[in-house]
Amino acid sequence: MENPIVVYRGTFIESTHNIHVAVVNGKGEVLYSYGDPGRMTFPRSSMKPFQAVAVVETGAADRFQYEEADLSLICASHSGEHFHRSRVMNILSRTHLEETALQCGTHIPRDMESYNELVRSGGELTPVFSNCSGKHSGMLTAVVHMGEDVDSYREVTHPHQQRILDVIEDVCGYPKGQIEISVDGCGVPVHRLPLKHAAMGFARLAQPFAWSEGERPRALERIREAMTKHPEMVGGTDRFDTDLMKAFNGRIAAKAGAEGVQCLGDVETGLGIAIKVEDGNARAVSVATMEVLKQLGIGDEHIYQQLSEYVNTPVLNARKDRIGHIKANFQLAAGERILTGS
């Protein structure tokens, strides 16, 4: 494995990033890989679609009349744009909770215009600006619906967090006794499991009824449809998840995670893909993802052209001049065979 992601300044290599890739089917069979497909990984926010399953399965989404865009938002790491914030507040209002119920903490949103507007108005950052406020509003919806304690909803021992753990065990095919738990950036439990099992979860998100029958695949399908029909809720303006799902027009369900994680499910082939950048640098994620899709033959030149800024990501200086680029330099392995077509 030599320099799978290369960062150029001008024509000179300045930095490199190592990656791990797992491409699996719904049975969890690793079809293609790069690096270590079994690398123990916190998929971070890539697990949000599975955290959303518990909101649907409790009946909370139906009771509180979730629209598809609401379901998409509770899977989001959103940019804090106005349409994200207003929908979070609308979800909370249906449960008769105030914004103070959100325990996701605060940070400057990715959408700087929203932040600058807040500063100009003399306001202060509040939890709704957090990229995880959608997920937390979903958790609170389920907790209110189930009549459970609101104040402790983010604790790992809370019944709702245990429901989420059960979903991840089932959908990702990894025993919950072996799933290691830590704390995510927004304060809720985060789950550590092999990268290939995160990919398995997205294969099942892509084709849930090829995996199982009953309520759970119906919930997965409902969530996937919401994400792909309302991709602007999952990320926002000029965000990779959003732009990728728009370009693929319902074929791909995508969700990034912090520390250089990207997971995808392909509706047509039923493949699940999970990528981890070893050093956690997110700038390598889109380039690696687009190269994996290209090598798998997913998408066409028209789509790649739409996503050209992610295929060959520019390196910009403070003047917004393009002074370099980021390039993929790896081949997926299929057993002993190297997958060609890059």
HELIX and SHEET records of a PDB file:
HELIX    1   1 ARG A   44  MET A   47  5                                   4    
HELIX    2   2 LYS A   48  GLU A   57  1                                  10    
HELIX    3   3 ALA A   60  ARG A   63  1                                   4    
HELIX    4   4 GLU A   68  LEU A   73  1                                   6    
HELIX    5   5 HIS A   82  ARG A   94  1                                  13    
HELIX    6   6 GLU A   99  ALA A  101  5                                   3    
HELIX    7   7 MET A  112  ARG A  120  1                                   9    
HELIX    8   8 PRO A  127  PHE A  129  5                                   3    
HELIX    9   9 SER A  133  MET A  146  1                                  14    
HELIX   10  10 PRO A  159  CYS A  172  1                                  14    
HELIX   11  11 LEU A  195  ALA A  206  1                                  12    
HELIX   12  12 PRO A  208  TRP A  211  1                                   4    
HELIX   13  13 GLU A  215  LYS A  229  1                                  15    
HELIX   14  14 PRO A  231  VAL A  234  1                                   4    
HELIX   15  15 PHE A  240  PHE A  248  1                                   9    
HELIX   16  16 ALA A  282  ALA A  284  5                                   3    
HELIX   17  17 VAL A  285  LEU A  296  1                                  12    
HELIX   18  18 GLU A  301  GLN A  306  1                                   6    
HELIX   19  19 SER A  308  VAL A  311  1                                   4    
SHEET    1   A 4 PHE A  12  HIS A  17  0                                        
SHEET    2   A 4 ILE A   5  ARG A   9 -1                                        
SHEET    3   A 4 ARG A 322  ALA A 328 -1                                        
SHEET    4   A 4 PRO A 314  LEU A 316 -1                                        
SHEET    1   B 5 VAL A  30  TYR A  34  0                                        
SHEET    2   B 5 ILE A  19  VAL A  24 -1                                        
SHEET    3   B 5 GLY A 272  VAL A 277 -1                                        
SHEET    4   B 5 VAL A 261  ASP A 266 -1                                        
SHEET    5   B 5 ILE A 252  GLY A 257 -1                                        
SHEET    1   C 3 MET A  40  THR A  41  0                                        
SHEET    2   C 3 PRO A 189  PRO A 194 -1                                        
SHEET    3   C 3 GLU A 180  VAL A 183 -1                                        
SHEET    1   D 2 ALA A 333  ALA A 334  0                                        
SHEET    2   D 2 ARG A 337  ILE A 338 -1                                        
END                                                                             
